[in-house]
């Protein structure tokens, strides 16, 4: 969960910058994420989460991070076999 000290425009900007840094750092290690903000758009939900989880900040983003499993590269035909240069 991404938290900020407050819940104003300046805090939202800081949250966006932090999210950008987290996603870049994670992607450099083949970890990718999905973000969820819709549940947090309701003030009551934010307050319940904050109280239930005893968080010190205002929740701005729920994130799910996971490792990407990529397939090995496949062989490609040479360009000359595919294109003709007439």
N, CA, C and O atoms as CSV, one atom per row, in Angstrom:
chain,resi,resn,atom,element,x,y,z
A,1,UNK,N,N,0.839,-1.157,0.000
A,1,UNK,CA,C,0.000,0.000,0.000
A,1,UNK,C,C,0.892,1.230,0.000
A,1,UNK,O,O,1.883,1.294,0.727
A,2,UNK,N,N,0.533,2.191,-0.812
A,2,UNK,CA,C,1.271,3.449,-0.896
A,2,UNK,C,C,0.561,4.466,-0.010
A,2,UNK,O,O,-0.631,4.722,-0.179
A,3,UNK,N,N,1.299,5.043,0.933
A,3,UNK,CA,C,0.733,5.992,1.900
A,3,UNK,C,C,1.368,7.363,1.746
A,3,UNK,O,O,2.512,7.484,1.310
A,4,UNK,N,N,0.614,8.395,2.108
A,4,UNK,CA,C,1.151,9.753,2.164
A,4,UNK,C,C,0.831,10.349,3.528
A,4,UNK,O,O,-0.019,9.840,4.259
A,5,UNK,N,N,1.522,11.432,3.860
A,5,UNK,CA,C,1.290,12.082,5.147
A,5,UNK,C,C,-0.072,12.761,5.198
A,5,UNK,O,O,-0.720,12.781,6.244
A,6,UNK,N,N,-0.506,13.312,4.077
A,6,UNK,CA,C,-1.792,14.004,4.024
A,6,UNK,C,C,-2.610,13.522,2.846
A,6,UNK,O,O,-2.284,12.515,2.218
A,7,UNK,N,N,-3.692,14.261,2.545
A,7,UNK,CA,C,-4.573,13.841,1.456
A,7,UNK,C,C,-4.941,15.029,0.566
A,7,UNK,O,O,-6.107,15.217,0.221
A,8,UNK,N,N,-3.945,15.822,0.200
A,8,UNK,CA,C,-4.179,16.968,-0.672
A,8,UNK,C,C,-3.426,16.831,-1.975
A,8,UNK,O,O,-2.721,15.843,-2.180
A,9,UNK,N,N,-3.560,17.809,-2.865
A,9,UNK,CA,C,-2.901,17.748,-4.169
A,9,UNK,C,C,-1.382,17.546,-4.086
A,9,UNK,O,O,-0.820,16.802,-4.890
A,10,UNK,N,N,-0.726,18.184,-3.147
A,10,UNK,CA,C,0.728,18.007,-3.018
A,10,UNK,C,C,1.056,16.569,-2.619
A,10,UNK,O,O,2.044,16.000,-3.085
A,11,UNK,N,N,0.219,15.981,-1.752
A,11,UNK,CA,C,0.431,14.590,-1.337
A,11,UNK,C,C,0.207,13.636,-2.504
A,11,UNK,O,O,0.918,12.641,-2.638
A,12,UNK,N,N,-0.763,13.930,-3.338
A,12,UNK,CA,C,-1.049,13.085,-4.500
A,12,UNK,C,C,0.133,13.113,-5.470
A,12,UNK,O,O,0.481,12.095,-6.069
A,13,UNK,N,N,0.745,14.292,-5.618
A,13,UNK,CA,C,1.918,14.410,-6.485
A,13,UNK,C,C,3.078,13.574,-5.943
A,13,UNK,O,O,3.741,12.859,-6.695
A,14,UNK,N,N,3.314,13.669,-4.647
A,14,UNK,CA,C,4.378,12.890,-4.013
A,14,UNK,C,C,4.097,11.393,-4.172
A,14,UNK,O,O,5.014,10.613,-4.424
A,15,UNK,N,N,2.838,10.996,-4.025
A,15,UNK,CA,C,2.470,9.583,-4.187
A,15,UNK,C,C,2.752,9.118,-5.615
A,15,UNK,O,O,3.261,8.016,-5.818
A,16,UNK,N,N,2.428,9.943,-6.593
A,16,UNK,CA,C,2.690,9.591,-7.988
A,16,UNK,C,C,4.175,9.452,-8.273
A,16,UNK,O,O,4.590,8.549,-9.000
A,17,UNK,N,N,4.977,10.345,-7.699
A,17,UNK,CA,C,6.425,10.256,-7.877
A,17,UNK,C,C,6.977,8.993,-7.221
A,17,UNK,O,O,7.838,8.321,-7.789
A,18,UNK,N,N,6.486,8.674,-6.040
A,18,UNK,CA,C,6.934,7.461,-5.349
A,18,UNK,C,C,6.532,6.220,-6.138
A,18,UNK,O,O,7.317,5.280,-6.265
A,19,UNK,N,N,5.316,6.216,-6.667
A,19,UNK,CA,C,4.856,5.092,-7.467
A,19,UNK,C,C,5.743,4.896,-8.691
A,19,UNK,O,O,6.099,3.770,-9.038
A,20,UNK,N,N,6.093,5.994,-9.337
A,20,UNK,CA,C,6.965,5.938,-10.515
A,20,UNK,C,C,8.305,5.288,-10.154
A,20,UNK,O,O,8.788,4.417,-10.877
A,21,UNK,N,N,8.896,5.708,-9.048
A,21,UNK,CA,C,10.192,5.156,-8.627
A,21,UNK,C,C,10.077,3.666,-8.293
A,21,UNK,O,O,10.943,2.874,-8.663
A,22,UNK,N,N,9.004,3.291,-7.594
A,22,UNK,CA,C,8.812,1.883,-7.227
A,22,UNK,C,C,8.674,1.021,-8.476
A,22,UNK,O,O,9.305,-0.032,-8.574
A,23,UNK,N,N,7.854,1.457,-9.431
A,23,UNK,CA,C,7.622,0.661,-10.629
A,23,UNK,C,C,8.881,0.536,-11.490
A,23,UNK,O,O,9.148,-0.534,-12.037
A,24,UNK,N,N,9.654,1.613,-11.616
A,24,UNK,CA,C,10.906,1.546,-12.371
A,24,UNK,C,C,11.903,0.599,-11.714
A,24,UNK,O,O,12.544,-0.207,-12.389
A,25,UNK,N,N,12.027,0.701,-10.412
A,25,UNK,CA,C,12.959,-0.167,-9.674
A,25,UNK,C,C,12.522,-1.624,-9.792
A,25,UNK,O,O,13.344,-2.511,-10.021
A,26,UNK,N,N,11.229,-1.860,-9.635
A,26,UNK,CA,C,10.716,-3.230,-9.715
A,26,UNK,C,C,10.913,-3.805,-11.118
A,26,UNK,O,O,11.357,-4.944,-11.260
A,27,UNK,N,N,10.588,-3.034,-12.149
A,27,UNK,CA,C,10.706,-3.518,-13.525
A,27,UNK,C,C,12.153,-3.856,-13.875
A,27,UNK,O,O,12.400,-4.747,-14.687
A,28,UNK,N,N,13.098,-3.160,-13.277
A,28,UNK,CA,C,14.507,-3.455,-13.545
A,28,UNK,C,C,14.905,-4.825,-13.009
A,28,UNK,O,O,15.960,-5.354,-13.356
A,29,UNK,N,N,14.053,-5.394,-12.161
A,29,UNK,CA,C,14.297,-6.730,-11.604
A,29,UNK,C,C,13.221,-7.727,-12.056
A,29,UNK,O,O,13.018,-8.757,-11.414
A,30,UNK,N,N,12.539,-7.418,-13.156
A,30,UNK,CA,C,11.490,-8.257,-13.728
A,30,UNK,C,C,10.350,-8.496,-12.747
A,30,UNK,O,O,9.750,-9.571,-12.719
A,31,UNK,N,N,10.062,-7.479,-11.945
A,31,UNK,CA,C,8.898,-7.506,-11.054
A,31,UNK,C,C,7.937,-6.456,-11.582
A,31,UNK,O,O,8.326,-5.311,-11.812
A,32,UNK,N,N,6.696,-6.838,-11.773
A,32,UNK,CA,C,5.714,-5.918,-12.331
A,32,UNK,C,C,4.520,-5.822,-11.403
A,32,UNK,O,O,4.310,-6.689,-10.555
A,33,UNK,N,N,3.748,-4.776,-11.565
A,33,UNK,CA,C,2.668,-4.552,-10.615
A,33,UNK,C,C,1.357,-4.185,-11.262
A,33,UNK,O,O,1.286,-3.768,-12.418
A,34,UNK,N,N,0.328,-4.358,-10.467
A,34,UNK,CA,C,-0.986,-3.856,-10.850
A,34,UNK,C,C,-1.433,-2.931,-9.728
A,34,UNK,O,O,-1.187,-3.192,-8.551
A,35,UNK,N,N,-2.087,-1.855,-10.111
A,35,UNK,CA,C,-2.485,-0.840,-9.151
A,35,UNK,C,C,-4.002,-0.792,-9.043
A,35,UNK,O,O,-4.723,-0.973,-10.024
A,36,UNK,N,N,-4.460,-0.543,-7.830
A,36,UNK,CA,C,-5.894,-0.463,-7.577
A,36,UNK,C,C,-6.164,0.791,-6.741
A,36,UNK,O,O,-5.671,0.917,-5.620
A,37,UNK,N,N,-6.940,1.701,-7.290
A,37,UNK,CA,C,-7.280,2.917,-6.552
A,37,UNK,C,C,-8.778,3.041,-6.288
A,37,UNK,O,O,-9.187,3.775,-5.388
A,38,UNK,N,N,-9.600,2.333,-7.061
A,38,UNK,CA,C,-11.043,2.503,-6.948
A,38,UNK,C,C,-11.567,2.300,-5.515
A,38,UNK,O,O,-12.378,3.107,-5.061
A,39,UNK,N,N,-11.142,1.263,-4.792
A,39,UNK,CA,C,-11.655,1.113,-3.427
A,39,UNK,C,C,-11.305,2.297,-2.521
A,39,UNK,O,O,-12.037,2.610,-1.582
A,40,UNK,N,N,-10.179,2.948,-2.816
A,40,UNK,CA,C,-9.725,4.048,-1.961
A,40,UNK,C,C,-10.379,5.380,-2.300
A,40,UNK,O,O,-10.139,6.374,-1.614
A,41,UNK,N,N,-11.195,5.420,-3.338
A,41,UNK,CA,C,-11.871,6.658,-3.706
A,41,UNK,C,C,-13.006,6.994,-2.749
A,41,UNK,O,O,-13.507,8.118,-2.748
A,42,UNK,N,N,-13.408,6.036,-1.943
A,42,UNK,CA,C,-14.458,6.256,-0.945
A,42,UNK,C,C,-13.786,6.559,0.389
A,42,UNK,O,O,-13.027,5.741,0.909
A,43,UNK,N,N,-14.070,7.737,0.941
A,43,UNK,CA,C,-13.426,8.186,2.173
A,43,UNK,C,C,-13.601,7.179,3.296
A,43,UNK,O,O,-12.655,6.916,4.039
A,44,UNK,N,N,-14.785,6.612,3.432
A,44,UNK,CA,C,-15.044,5.653,4.513
A,44,UNK,C,C,-14.150,4.418,4.383
A,44,UNK,O,O,-13.671,3.895,5.389
A,45,UNK,N,N,-13.928,3.959,3.180
A,45,UNK,CA,C,-13.063,2.790,2.965
A,45,UNK,C,C,-11.635,3.119,3.366
A,45,UNK,O,O,-10.974,2.318,4.027
A,46,UNK,N,N,-11.150,4.302,2.967
A,46,UNK,CA,C,-9.795,4.711,3.359
A,46,UNK,C,C,-9.654,4.749,4.874
A,46,UNK,O,O,-8.643,4.310,5.424
A,47,UNK,N,N,-10.675,5.278,5.546
A,47,UNK,CA,C,-10.614,5.380,7.013
A,47,UNK,C,C,-10.628,4.011,7.675
A,47,UNK,O,O,-9.907,3.789,8.648
A,48,UNK,N,N,-11.441,3.088,7.159
A,48,UNK,CA,C,-11.494,1.734,7.722
A,48,UNK,C,C,-10.150,1.032,7.533
A,48,UNK,O,O,-9.639,0.414,8.467
A,49,UNK,N,N,-9.578,1.123,6.337
A,49,UNK,CA,C,-8.272,0.509,6.087
A,49,UNK,C,C,-7.209,1.089,7.012
A,49,UNK,O,O,-6.414,0.361,7.606
A,50,UNK,N,N,-7.213,2.390,7.118
A,50,UNK,CA,C,-6.211,3.061,7.946
A,50,UNK,C,C,-6.326,2.610,9.400
A,50,UNK,O,O,-5.314,2.338,10.047
A,51,UNK,N,N,-7.548,2.530,9.916
A,51,UNK,CA,C,-7.762,2.133,11.311
A,51,UNK,C,C,-7.469,0.646,11.512
A,51,UNK,O,O,-6.799,0.267,12.473
A,52,UNK,N,N,-7.965,-0.185,10.614
A,52,UNK,CA,C,-7.812,-1.637,10.760
A,52,UNK,C,C,-6.351,-2.078,10.661
A,52,UNK,O,O,-5.919,-2.975,11.385
A,53,UNK,N,N,-5.604,-1.452,9.775
A,53,UNK,CA,C,-4.204,-1.829,9.580
A,53,UNK,C,C,-3.238,-0.984,10.403
A,53,UNK,O,O,-2.025,-1.178,10.322
A,54,UNK,N,N,-3.763,-0.046,11.196
A,54,UNK,CA,C,-2.953,0.833,12.053
A,54,UNK,C,C,-1.854,1.530,11.253
A,54,UNK,O,O,-0.685,1.525,11.639
A,55,UNK,N,N,-2.255,2.130,10.132
A,55,UNK,CA,C,-1.287,2.817,9.270
A,55,UNK,C,C,-1.060,4.244,9.751
A,55,UNK,O,O,-1.963,4.890,10.282
A,56,UNK,N,N,0.155,4.715,9.556
A,56,UNK,CA,C,0.522,6.056,9.997
A,56,UNK,C,C,0.218,7.121,8.947
A,56,UNK,O,O,0.401,8.309,9.211
A,57,UNK,N,N,-0.238,6.725,7.774
A,57,UNK,CA,C,-0.492,7.693,6.715
A,57,UNK,C,C,-1.842,7.470,6.066
A,57,UNK,O,O,-2.644,6.647,6.507
A,58,UNK,N,N,-2.071,8.231,5.002
A,58,UNK,CA,C,-3.319,8.150,4.241
A,58,UNK,C,C,-3.088,7.201,3.061
A,58,UNK,O,O,-2.182,7.435,2.261
A,59,UNK,N,N,-3.889,6.135,2.936
A,59,UNK,CA,C,-3.703,5.214,1.812
A,59,UNK,C,C,-4.060,5.875,0.486
A,59,UNK,O,O,-5.129,6.469,0.348
A,60,UNK,N,N,-3.158,5.767,-0.489
A,60,UNK,CA,C,-3.371,6.369,-1.803
A,60,UNK,C,C,-3.477,5.325,-2.910
A,60,UNK,O,O,-4.134,5.563,-3.924
A,61,UNK,N,N,-2.838,4.173,-2.725
A,61,UNK,CA,C,-2.784,3.185,-3.795
A,61,UNK,C,C,-2.577,1.801,-3.196
A,61,UNK,O,O,-1.730,1.604,-2.325
A,62,UNK,N,N,-3.368,0.845,-3.678
A,62,UNK,CA,C,-3.137,-0.564,-3.363
A,62,UNK,C,C,-2.341,-1.131,-4.521
A,62,UNK,O,O,-2.715,-0.961,-5.682
A,63,UNK,N,N,-1.251,-1.800,-4.211
A,63,UNK,CA,C,-0.404,-2.346,-5.263
A,63,UNK,C,C,-0.211,-3.840,-5.054
A,63,UNK,O,O,-0.103,-4.322,-3.927
A,64,UNK,N,N,-0.171,-4.547,-6.154
A,64,UNK,CA,C,0.141,-5.968,-6.138
A,64,UNK,C,C,1.374,-6.140,-7.016
A,64,UNK,O,O,1.353,-5.812,-8.202
A,65,UNK,N,N,2.441,-6.653,-6.427
A,65,UNK,CA,C,3.688,-6.841,-7.162
A,65,UNK,C,C,3.979,-8.326,-7.315
A,65,UNK,O,O,3.712,-9.123,-6.414
A,66,UNK,N,N,4.522,-8.680,-8.454
A,66,UNK,CA,C,4.854,-10.083,-8.689
A,66,UNK,C,C,5.923,-10.217,-9.747
A,66,UNK,O,O,6.111,-9.338,-10.587
A,67,UNK,N,N,6.614,-11.330,-9.688
A,67,UNK,CA,C,7.672,-11.614,-10.653
A,67,UNK,C,C,7.085,-12.021,-11.990
A,67,UNK,O,O,6.085,-12.735,-12.049
A,68,UNK,N,N,7.707,-11.566,-13.053
A,68,UNK,CA,C,7.284,-11.940,-14.400
A,68,UNK,C,C,8.089,-13.138,-14.855
A,68,UNK,O,O,9.316,-13.152,-14.746
A,69,UNK,N,N,7.410,-14.124,-15.355
A,69,UNK,CA,C,8.075,-15.303,-15.891
A,69,UNK,C,C,8.032,-15.187,-17.411
A,69,UNK,O,O,6.969,-15.298,-18.023
A,70,UNK,N,N,9.172,-14.969,-17.999
A,70,UNK,CA,C,9.214,-14.767,-19.445
A,70,UNK,C,C,9.663,-16.043,-20.134
A,70,UNK,O,O,10.417,-16.840,-19.575
A,71,UNK,N,N,9.197,-16.215,-21.333
A,71,UNK,CA,C,9.573,-17.370,-22.144
A,71,UNK,C,C,10.918,-17.093,-22.813
A,71,UNK,O,O,11.273,-15.940,-23.056
A,72,UNK,N,N,11.651,-18.143,-23.102
A,72,UNK,CA,C,12.914,-17.939,-23.817
A,72,UNK,C,C,12.650,-17.382,-25.216
A,72,UNK,O,O,11.580,-17.595,-25.786
A,73,UNK,N,N,13.617,-16.682,-25.750
A,73,UNK,CA,C,13.485,-16.123,-27.091
A,73,UNK,C,C,13.349,-17.231,-28.120
A,73,UNK,O,O,13.918,-18.312,-27.970
A,74,UNK,N,N,12.589,-16.947,-29.165
A,74,UNK,CA,C,12.437,-17.924,-30.242
A,74,UNK,C,C,13.316,-17.514,-31.413
A,74,UNK,O,O,13.653,-16.340,-31.569
A,75,UNK,N,N,13.680,-18.482,-32.226
A,75,UNK,CA,C,14.526,-18.210,-33.381
A,75,UNK,C,C,13.726,-17.447,-34.429
A,75,UNK,O,O,12.522,-17.662,-34.574
A,76,UNK,N,N,14.380,-16.574,-35.144
A,76,UNK,CA,C,13.762,-15.771,-36.197
A,76,UNK,C,C,14.448,-16.073,-37.523
A,76,UNK,O,O,15.649,-16.338,-37.589
A,77,UNK,N,N,13.648,-16.023,-38.561
A,77,UNK,CA,C,14.217,-16.190,-39.902
A,77,UNK,C,C,14.977,-14.927,-40.285
A,77,UNK,O,O,14.628,-13.836,-39.835
A,78,UNK,N,N,15.998,-15.060,-41.101
A,78,UNK,CA,C,16.715,-13.877,-41.565
A,78,UNK,C,C,15.781,-12.982,-42.394
A,78,UNK,O,O,14.872,-13.478,-43.058
A,79,UNK,N,N,16.006,-11.687,-42.352
A,79,UNK,CA,C,15.183,-10.732,-43.088
A,79,UNK,C,C,15.175,-11.064,-44.579
A,79,UNK,O,O,14.135,-10.934,-45.225
A,80,UNK,N,N,16.289,-11.483,-45.130
A,80,UNK,CA,C,16.388,-11.794,-46.568
A,80,UNK,C,C,15.440,-12.935,-46.954
A,80,UNK,O,O,14.990,-12.993,-48.099
A,81,UNK,N,N,15.135,-13.825,-46.038
A,81,UNK,CA,C,14.202,-14.909,-46.326
A,81,UNK,C,C,12.746,-14.432,-46.357
A,81,UNK,O,O,11.886,-15.102,-46.929
A,82,UNK,N,N,12.479,-13.312,-45.760
A,82,UNK,CA,C,11.105,-12.832,-45.626
A,82,UNK,C,C,10.772,-11.727,-46.626
A,82,UNK,O,O,9.685,-11.716,-47.203
A,83,UNK,N,N,11.697,-10.808,-46.828
A,83,UNK,CA,C,11.453,-9.653,-47.707
A,83,UNK,C,C,12.228,-9.779,-49.015
A,83,UNK,O,O,13.338,-10.308,-49.058
A,84,UNK,N,N,11.629,-9.297,-50.035
A,84,UNK,CA,C,12.343,-9.210,-51.317
A,84,UNK,C,C,12.576,-7.747,-51.625
A,84,UNK,O,O,11.721,-6.909,-51.337
A,85,UNK,N,N,13.693,-7.434,-52.192
A,85,UNK,CA,C,14.068,-6.053,-52.480
A,85,UNK,C,C,14.033,-5.819,-53.986
A,85,UNK,O,O,15.082,-5.729,-54.624
A,86,UNK,N,N,12.858,-5.721,-54.549
A,86,UNK,CA,C,12.719,-5.501,-55.997
A,86,UNK,C,C,12.729,-4.044,-56.339
A,86,UNK,O,O,12.622,-3.684,-57.512
